[in-house]
Amino acid sequence: MDNVKKFLDSFKSQDMEQNQNEAIIELLVWTMYVDKSLMIAEDDKINQYIDKSGWKSGITSEDFLKSAIARVRNAVANPAKSSELLASISKRLDCPDVKNKALKACKALAEADGKLSDEEKQFIETLKKALAVK
């Protein structure tokens, strides 16, 4: 989990636009749910990211997180919804630097338990393709 902490500590989320932060939060939640093994430490890291993001929205970060969890759970259960959500996220992450940071954040969170499950590997590969990053 130290890698995740170091990464999130260095991640300058406050320099990004609100829609980019929201997209990254959705990706982090999705990363947490993809292996069907939810860890409190992962949830804590997502909340740390939100705290550092300089939240600027008409809704609270807590309400956004609840709705993000619902969208992600729906996407995990429904391939059509998964494609829609991934397309929406990719559109909001509109520059290569932010896309690369988002992918690194997801990888760090996926590896937080010391292993990368097959579901996590597949999800990271899907993200690479959807975000067009290496």
KEGU-853114 format. One record per residue (C-alpha): x negated, y, z; residue number from 1. Coordinates in pm, 1 decimal. Example, Ala and Ser with C-alpha at 12.3 -4.5 7.8 and 13.67 -1.06 7.14 Angstrom:
2
+----------+----------+----------+------+
!        X !        Y !        Z ! resi !
+----------+----------+----------+------+
!  -1230.0 !   -450.0 !    780.0 !    1 !
!  -1367.0 !   -106.0 !    714.0 !    2 !
+----------+----------+----------+------+
***
This chain:
134
+----------+----------+----------+------+
!        X !        Y !        Z ! resi !
+----------+----------+----------+------+
!      0.0 !      0.0 !      0.0 !    1 !
!   -303.3 !    230.5 !     37.1 !    2 !
!   -334.1 !    258.6 !   -342.6 !    3 !
!     23.0 !    383.9 !   -360.5 !    4 !
!    -39.7 !    637.6 !    -84.7 !    5 !
!   -356.8 !    765.2 !   -250.7 !    6 !
!   -184.9 !    789.5 !   -583.9 !    7 !
!    122.5 !    967.9 !   -451.6 !    8 !
!    -93.7 !   1202.0 !   -245.3 !    9 !
!   -277.7 !   1305.7 !   -561.4 !   10 !
!     36.3 !   1329.0 !   -771.6 !   11 !
!    126.8 !   1693.0 !   -821.5 !   12 !
!    501.0 !   1642.9 !   -862.0 !   13 !
!    573.2 !   2002.8 !   -765.1 !   14 !
!    411.8 !   2109.2 !  -1094.4 !   15 !
!    671.6 !   1921.6 !  -1296.9 !   16 !
!   1019.6 !   2016.8 !  -1401.9 !   17 !
!   1314.4 !   1890.2 !  -1196.2 !   18 !
!   1440.6 !   1660.5 !  -1473.1 !   19 !
!   1094.0 !   1500.7 !  -1495.7 !   20 !
!   1085.1 !   1442.6 !  -1119.1 !   21 !
!   1430.6 !   1288.0 !  -1135.1 !   22 !
!   1323.6 !   1056.5 !  -1417.7 !   23 !
!   1016.5 !    945.0 !  -1222.0 !   24 !
!   1227.1 !    883.6 !   -912.3 !   25 !
!   1458.9 !    664.7 !  -1118.8 !   26 !
!   1159.0 !    471.5 !  -1252.8 !   27 !
!   1017.3 !    424.2 !   -903.0 !   28 !
!   1353.0 !    296.8 !   -776.6 !   29 !
!   1374.7 !     64.7 !  -1077.9 !   30 !
!   1024.6 !    -62.2 !  -1007.4 !   31 !
!   1127.2 !   -132.8 !   -649.0 !   32 !
!   1436.0 !   -329.6 !   -760.5 !   33 !
!   1289.5 !   -520.9 !  -1055.9 !   34 !
!   1135.3 !   -803.7 !   -852.1 !   35 !
!   1445.4 !   -836.7 !   -629.1 !   36 !
!   1221.2 !   -798.1 !   -324.3 !   37 !
!   1286.4 !   -466.5 !   -154.4 !   38 !
!   1025.3 !   -343.6 !     89.8 !   39 !
!   1074.5 !    -62.0 !    339.1 !   40 !
!    724.6 !     61.0 !    257.1 !   41 !
!    823.3 !    100.6 !   -109.9 !   42 !
!   1128.7 !    299.5 !    -10.7 !   43 !
!    910.1 !    513.5 !    214.6 !   44 !
!    674.5 !    589.0 !    -76.0 !   45 !
!    965.2 !    695.5 !   -296.2 !   46 !
!   1085.6 !    926.0 !    -20.3 !   47 !
!    732.9 !   1067.6 !     14.5 !   48 !
!    733.6 !   1141.7 !   -357.2 !   49 !
!   1068.7 !   1319.2 !   -324.8 !   50 !
!    939.4 !   1520.6 !    -27.5 !   51 !
!    641.5 !   1638.5 !   -234.2 !   52 !
!    845.7 !   1712.9 !   -544.5 !   53 !
!    962.4 !   2058.8 !   -446.5 !   54 !
!   1323.5 !   1946.3 !   -498.1 !   55 !
!   1522.4 !   2207.7 !   -694.0 !   56 !
!   1866.9 !   2078.1 !   -774.5 !   57 !
!   2231.6 !   2154.1 !   -710.5 !   58 !
!   2257.8 !   1823.3 !   -525.7 !   59 !
!   2053.1 !   1705.2 !   -231.4 !   60 !
!   1765.3 !   1466.0 !   -286.9 !   61 !
!   1948.9 !   1210.9 !    -70.4 !   62 !
!   2256.5 !   1224.8 !   -294.8 !   63 !
!   2038.9 !   1200.5 !   -605.3 !   64 !
!   1857.8 !    897.5 !   -462.8 !   65 !
!   2190.3 !    725.3 !   -388.4 !   66 !
!   2310.3 !    782.5 !   -743.2 !   67 !
!   1971.6 !    675.1 !   -884.4 !   68 !
!   1994.2 !    349.3 !   -689.9 !   69 !
!   2344.0 !    289.0 !   -830.4 !   70 !
!   2224.8 !    358.4 !  -1188.2 !   71 !
!   1924.4 !    129.7 !  -1146.8 !   72 !
!   2127.4 !   -153.1 !   -995.3 !   73 !
!   2370.6 !   -122.9 !  -1284.3 !   74 !
!   2081.8 !   -126.9 !  -1532.5 !   75 !
!   1923.3 !   -432.9 !  -1371.4 !   76 !
!   2254.2 !   -618.1 !  -1404.5 !   77 !
!   2342.0 !   -503.2 !  -1757.5 !   78 !
!   2093.8 !   -502.0 !  -2048.9 !   79 !
!   2294.0 !   -239.8 !  -2243.1 !   80 !
!   2289.2 !     -5.5 !  -1944.3 !   81 !
!   1920.3 !    -80.8 !  -1901.4 !   82 !
!   1846.5 !     38.7 !  -2254.3 !   83 !
!   2056.9 !    353.0 !  -2203.1 !   84 !
!   1885.7 !    443.4 !  -1876.6 !   85 !
!   1538.9 !    379.6 !  -2015.7 !   86 !
!   1614.0 !    598.1 !  -2319.1 !   87 !
!   1741.0 !    875.6 !  -2091.3 !   88 !
!   1431.3 !    855.0 !  -1873.2 !   89 !
!   1196.5 !    853.0 !  -2171.3 !   90 !
!   1366.8 !   1161.5 !  -2315.6 !   91 !
!   1325.0 !   1353.0 !  -1987.7 !   92 !
!    956.7 !   1255.9 !  -1962.5 !   93 !
!    881.1 !   1468.7 !  -2262.6 !   94 !
!    502.7 !   1498.0 !  -2257.9 !   95 !
!    229.4 !   1231.8 !  -2272.3 !   96 !
!     63.2 !   1340.0 !  -1946.7 !   97 !
!    384.8 !   1303.4 !  -1746.6 !   98 !
!    462.3 !    969.5 !  -1914.3 !   99 !
!    117.0 !    839.7 !  -1818.4 !  100 !
!    158.6 !    960.7 !  -1459.7 !  101 !
!    499.6 !    794.5 !  -1438.6 !  102 !
!    358.9 !    464.5 !  -1565.4 !  103 !
!     69.2 !    481.6 !  -1316.1 !  104 !
!    312.5 !    553.9 !  -1032.5 !  105 !
!    523.6 !    252.6 !  -1127.5 !  106 !
!    218.5 !     25.8 !  -1155.6 !  107 !
!     93.1 !    140.5 !   -815.2 !  108 !
!    431.3 !     76.2 !   -656.2 !  109 !
!    465.1 !   -264.7 !   -826.2 !  110 !
!    120.7 !   -368.3 !   -699.0 !  111 !
!    188.2 !   -241.5 !   -347.3 !  112 !
!    246.0 !   -589.4 !   -206.2 !  113 !
!    -83.3 !   -715.0 !   -348.2 !  114 !
!     64.0 !   -912.6 !   -635.1 !  115 !
!    241.8 !   -840.9 !   -959.0 !  116 !
!    541.8 !  -1067.4 !  -1018.5 !  117 !
!    638.9 !  -1181.8 !  -1367.4 !  118 !
!    939.3 !   -947.7 !  -1352.1 !  119 !
!    714.4 !   -655.6 !  -1260.5 !  120 !
!    468.3 !   -738.3 !  -1539.7 !  121 !
!    750.9 !   -753.2 !  -1792.0 !  122 !
!    899.6 !   -427.1 !  -1661.8 !  123 !
!    563.5 !   -246.4 !  -1687.0 !  124 !
!    521.1 !   -372.7 !  -2045.7 !  125 !
!    874.1 !   -257.8 !  -2130.2 !  126 !
!    793.4 !     83.9 !  -1983.2 !  127 !
!    473.8 !    109.8 !  -2186.8 !  128 !
!    668.5 !     49.0 !  -2506.0 !  129 !
!    959.0 !    277.0 !  -2415.2 !  130 !
!    730.9 !    561.1 !  -2308.3 !  131 !
!    483.8 !    493.8 !  -2592.4 !  132 !
!    181.8 !    492.1 !  -2358.6 !  133 !
!   -106.5 !    250.7 !  -2304.2 !  134 !
+----------+----------+----------+------+
***
